[in-house]
Amino acid sequence: AISVQTAHEAGPPPASGPAPASGRSGPWSSARHDPKRLHFDPEARRASTGMATRVATLCWRDAAWTPATAAANCDGWLAPKPAAAAKPAASKVAQKKITLQADTLFDFDKSTLKSGGVATLNKVAQDIKKMKLEVVIIVGYTDSVGSDAYNIALGQRRANAVKSFLTNDGGVEATRVYTESKGKADPVASNATAEGRAKNRRAVIEVVGTQPVK
């Protein structure tokens, strides 16, 4: 690019004669020359002619031109790239359904957690806390022995016991945990055998949240 001085009259016209050659003193100064910009010194021009000046910038390319050596704001100039904004960490929706046999958690017809049940629920709580939790739903189920009302109440007490442990001992946020009982509804095995009834006595924990993408 060449920075050229365009003069307008503010005093007597300059004396006639050729402009000083590069390397000499005067308005065209070799000390201000570089491969990208040939600079006309306005101070020297004013001192020699008494005329005011203004600058116009023209862009040109020589054989050694590259985008890296282009003058700022000229065609082909590589403007500095703005710093990229940090991207938020990617995450994915995680949904888990954990089925725990009631006989692992409780004695028969009881709603107090056994020691084996405490160890199982402690691991569940640690897994839940690894995600950004949305909601936990705990549903209690029973076998077909007893009345509907009794089994609904028993299933609810067991679901509440699971919630109490997860929130009080496991550190899970209580306002995101919900419980319900379905009693002897939705059996997963036949209630005609002891083995089938044991499978139907269960607590189902459904967890919904988000986890970072690995």
C-alpha atoms as one frame of an Amber mdcrd trajectory, in Angstrom:
protein
   0.000   0.000   0.000   1.187   3.573  -0.681   0.252   6.499   1.539   0.170
   9.499  -0.753  -0.095  13.148   0.277  -2.627  15.188  -1.643  -1.861  18.889
  -1.279  -4.247  21.783  -1.291  -3.107  25.384  -1.453  -2.368  27.099   1.866
   0.569  29.276   0.838   2.926  29.841  -2.045   3.300  27.036  -4.610   6.326
  24.747  -4.293   9.465  25.488  -6.248   9.703  23.666  -9.568  12.056  20.775
  -9.908  12.141  17.003  -9.379  11.274  15.397  -6.057  14.301  14.303  -4.037
  15.449  10.780  -4.794  14.967   7.994  -2.252  17.672   8.201   0.407  17.788
  11.996   0.398  16.187  14.364   2.838  12.851  15.858   1.917   9.188  14.909
   1.902   9.856  11.449   0.318  11.948   9.848   3.056  13.767   6.505   2.653
  13.872   6.262   6.459  10.080   5.815   6.363  10.070   3.298   3.495   9.138
  -0.334   4.066   8.059  -3.179   1.702   4.383  -2.500   2.298   4.087   1.262
   2.622   5.951   4.149   0.951   5.379   7.125   3.216   5.336  10.728   2.198
   6.417  12.813   5.214   3.824  15.584   5.713   6.060  17.468   8.138   8.837
  17.638   5.571   6.336  18.710   2.907   4.951  21.503   5.041   8.471  22.648
   5.920   9.559  22.805   2.264   6.379  24.205   0.652   4.306  25.839   3.373
   1.246  23.889   2.134  -1.301  21.932   4.247  -1.748  18.254   3.419  -4.160
  15.368   3.685  -3.499  11.630   3.267  -5.103   9.135   0.872  -4.177   5.431
   1.052  -3.862   3.368  -2.152  -3.367  -0.431  -2.135  -1.044  -2.256  -4.533
   0.789  -5.588  -4.768   4.330  -6.376  -5.860   5.986  -9.737  -6.677   6.761
 -10.380  -3.012   3.163  -9.787  -1.808   1.524 -12.369   0.433  -1.574 -12.128
   2.639   0.748 -12.080   5.640   2.545  -8.959   4.372  -0.566  -7.135   3.113
  -1.156  -3.681   4.572  -3.988  -3.372   7.071  -7.438  -2.851   5.510  -6.162
  -3.508   1.972  -7.535  -6.290  -0.228  -6.228  -9.671   0.911  -5.288  -8.475
   4.402  -5.708 -11.184   6.998  -7.595  -9.506   9.806  -6.952 -11.002  13.274
  -9.554 -13.614  14.125 -11.608 -12.951  17.251 -11.094 -15.406  20.081 -13.546
 -18.288  19.856 -16.167 -18.359  22.580 -15.884 -21.306  24.926 -18.415 -23.994
  24.096 -20.579 -25.286  26.924 -19.915 -28.852  27.927 -22.106 -31.254  25.969
 -24.598 -33.294  27.934 -27.181 -35.956  27.231 -30.463 -36.937  28.833 -30.080
 -39.944  31.106 -33.019 -42.075  32.227 -32.628 -45.097  34.469 -35.145 -47.537
  35.882 -33.850 -49.534  38.819 -35.899 -52.457  40.132 -35.029 -53.630  43.649
 -36.599 -56.718  45.157 -38.479 -55.849  48.332 -37.092 -58.916  50.057 -33.606
 -57.408  49.600 -34.709 -54.159  51.239 -37.310 -55.253  53.799 -38.353 -58.182
  55.937 -41.664 -59.799  55.016 -44.634 -57.471  55.597 -42.329 -54.746  56.948
 -41.242 -51.290  55.746 -38.029 -50.874  57.761 -34.845 -51.126  55.692 -32.560
 -54.097  56.333 -28.763 -53.667  56.445 -28.463 -55.206  52.989 -31.032 -52.720
  51.716 -29.051 -49.793  53.130 -25.919 -50.830  51.217 -27.918 -51.207  47.990
 -29.611 -47.810  48.298 -26.346 -46.102  49.196 -24.913 -47.163  45.822 -28.077
 -45.953  44.073 -27.737 -42.539  45.770 -24.108 -42.189  44.627 -25.098 -42.963
  41.034 -27.913 -40.387  41.151 -25.569 -37.652  42.380 -23.322 -38.104  39.348
 -25.971 -36.495  37.133 -27.821 -33.206  37.022 -31.027 -34.512  38.523 -34.478
 -33.709  37.178 -36.745 -36.138  39.010 -36.798 -39.440  40.914 -40.016 -41.491
  41.096 -40.212 -44.386  43.555 -43.073 -46.856  43.178 -43.832 -49.548  45.765
 -45.387 -52.911  44.768 -46.589 -55.908  46.783 -47.748 -59.454  46.148 -51.430
 -60.428  46.108 -51.654 -61.549  49.729 -53.997 -59.287  51.693 -56.577 -56.659
  50.737 -56.054 -53.993  48.124 -56.145 -51.230  50.735 -53.574 -52.990  52.926
 -51.197 -53.569  50.037 -51.518 -49.975  48.794 -50.597 -48.732  52.283 -47.689
 -51.198  52.593 -46.331 -50.245  49.167 -46.527 -46.544  50.086 -44.672 -47.060
  53.398 -41.911 -48.907  51.582 -41.622 -46.223  48.871 -41.442 -43.563  51.602
 -38.698 -45.530  53.390 -36.631 -45.602  50.194 -37.111 -41.855  49.697 -36.173
 -41.129  53.292 -32.880 -42.953  52.922 -31.980 -41.397  49.543 -32.649 -37.852
  50.750 -31.543 -37.997  54.401 -28.578 -40.368  54.127 -27.806 -40.380  50.411
 -27.824 -36.601  49.852 -30.376 -36.612  47.008 -32.446 -33.408  46.731 -35.763
 -34.143  48.474 -37.872 -31.768  46.358 -37.098 -33.848  43.257 -38.134 -37.199
  44.721 -41.743 -38.452  44.446 -43.340 -41.644  45.752 -46.432 -43.680  45.017
 -47.814 -47.166  45.631 -49.486 -49.508  43.191 -49.977 -52.312  45.725 -50.484
 -55.649  44.010 -51.154 -54.106  40.595 -48.897 -54.824  37.603 -47.376 -58.113
  38.759 -44.215 -59.230  36.951 -44.662 -62.898  37.877 -47.415 -65.276  38.964
 -48.717 -64.853  42.503 -49.557 -68.570  42.576 -46.027 -69.502  43.703 -43.771
 -68.273  46.490 -41.075 -67.465  43.935 -43.493 -65.411  41.836 -44.808 -63.498
  44.853 -41.240 -62.645  45.882 -40.629 -61.100  42.437 -43.801 -59.017  42.720
 -42.723 -57.539  46.066 -40.458 -54.806  44.729 -39.576 -51.121  44.616 -38.987
 -49.469  41.250 -36.840 -46.311  41.179 -36.985 -44.231  37.996 -34.353 -41.511
  37.648 -34.324 -38.770  34.991 -31.526 -36.203  34.564 -28.625 -35.172  32.333
 -25.024 -36.344  32.288 -21.893 -34.960  30.571 -21.021 -36.660  27.281 -17.820
 -38.665  27.663
